[in-house]
Amino acid sequence: MKTIITIIFLLINIIGNAQCTVPSNLTLSFPNPTSVQLGWTENGTATTWEIAIMPNFNTGDVLPTFGTVVTNNPIVLTNIPSGFGCYVFFIRSICSATEVSPWIAVASSGCANDIINYIATLSNDSFSLNTDDKELQMAPNPSNKVVQFQMKSIIDKITVFDSLGKVVLIQTQNTSEIDIENLSKGIYFIDVVSEDKHFFKKFIKE
């Protein structure tokens, strides 16, 4: 009997286009110990999709920018290691040679709660992931007092999340730096908003 894993939506406009509709109802099941089946609802007219698999996924890992093109829905993926740990499976629609939808993703049951919360933190249909160091520079990292930002455009908002996806700081004024002296030691994630674009960074509080 197939085991169905609860879906986790991840809508990330990496090179997406509003004209290309994101899929929905992504499910993950296990036909046998070394295979997984992915199924989803196509909400547009796409007949091809991209699949990206992230094994041993950890909070803060770089998210996919491309995937393997498939034409079957549902699709069975074979030769998945038995008893695999945390895998995140990404799907997006291909509408044309230049248009793709945002990603939708599902996490396997082997993922820890902090990873599930991290994915949920990014669940936003207007989220645009950008990790371009040339566009946004952040230093020092690690730091124990302040983190400073340099960007070509004006920073409108900075949101800091802890490793469990909890918001610990929101700043809309004086956005050239943030004071982290009162934060506990550990790993944090920053969502920097500028001109309706989101730039995601990770830093360590010493």
Secondary structure by P-SEA (a helix, b strand, c coil): cccccbbbbbbbcccccccbbbbcbbbbbbccccbbbbbbbbccccccbbbbbbccccccccccccbbbbcccccccccccccccbbbbbbbbbccccccccccccccccccaaaaaaaaaaccccbbbbcccccccccccccccbbbbbbcccccbbbbbcccccccccccccccccccccccbbbbbbbbbcccbbbbbbbbcc
